[in-house]
């Protein structure tokens, strides 16, 4: 067998946990809009409404008036409501994660869950897809099964960067963390660029776990080469053969759960695209190691089987 169904207890907990996670994400985004604060600042004979932002910047919204007093009152009312909702659902999430661990619901690597959440918290989720072996964690969670361990063995995760959204990405990256390497170091301070090995697209931590960034082959209008940020130590996404097939795929999105019970949402390619791409890798990527090509084919057969059995949707 290439996979086994999870237990009934684990299946029930998986459903409950993913429901709570979806509500947590909504509450988190709603509260995010009310980060910072508002206060009145007196200057001479006038008072002005000041909006503070998380990065210690301030914005003057106007002199005190009926309109600005309404803005002030509405902001604090909604901020209180959103934060109360987030607090309540956060408590439910903590309990769900405890149950996840107790019932052994998840097994995704903890480092991958932390990376996905760091990307989300930085507001960069829309720019990346997880491609390659780690996508199997999203597919098996959606199908309610455990894929054989041999098909999942890898010590690196691949993030596909969508070059079509470069300008907005740069703005969003600068606003929060400044560089992609800096974002990785929020998760694990030991991450460093593998520049000594000529792999500027890769970062590795002290435990040997790698994060690789790839992009589609050049299309007219794509800058090449390009670094994620102006930071000289930052990463450079490398062009990957046929990666445009992945960037054009429908997005498959599903929560994954680590062995410790923590949740994250993984965005990857739709299962049919994964199968087609892995078959191509197995049959046509002649410069790829034979053992990896055999694993590519094995992974393609597993996901095709899950779709054929009606356990995994095609989008």
C-alpha angles and dihedrals in degrees: 000000000000093000143008130213116251118244122275091249092050091047092053091048091048090055092047094046095049090049091052090045091054090052091046091053091051092048092046093053092046092052091044090067089061099049114133121025148252130239141162118254121196118218115175110306094345139073122213131198110238124196115204123205131206092253090062093257123134135210126199110223099185145282120310110281140135089277097050091044088055090049090050094049094045093048094053093043094053093039090057093048095046093047092048090052091048091049093052096047090044089060090050089049092053090054091046090052090050090053091046090057094044093051094039091236097156140038106172112134111272091227091058092051090050092048093050092050092048090053090049094047090051090055092244100112094108093060099059142059125191107232132181130029098345090064086075090074090063093045095049092047090052091048095044094234142113114238115214111275094236092066091055101048109125138120099210138062124212122217117195111213116211104226091191091076098046101128096051090042092056091051093049093045093051092048094058120019106357097222140029092236088053089054092052090049090057086065096040121002091208094069112118136169115263091227092135087067095044092252103124091163092063136075124191132192131212091269092058097253112145132205113199126191120205135177137192121276114271117295121183108280096026112124113235128227104010136170121215092243143355090269106115091216094052126113129267116214109229125223113254126201113259092356088138086073087062096045090053094050125110109259119251112202126184139148118257126199128214126220088260091056099253119142135218134165116244121205113201141144123293112271095249090055090049091052094047093047094046091049089052091049090051095047106032111022092094094171090059119101113262093235090055092047090054089050090049091056092045091053092048091052092049095052092043089052092051090052093046090052091052092243095115127043121226095237 
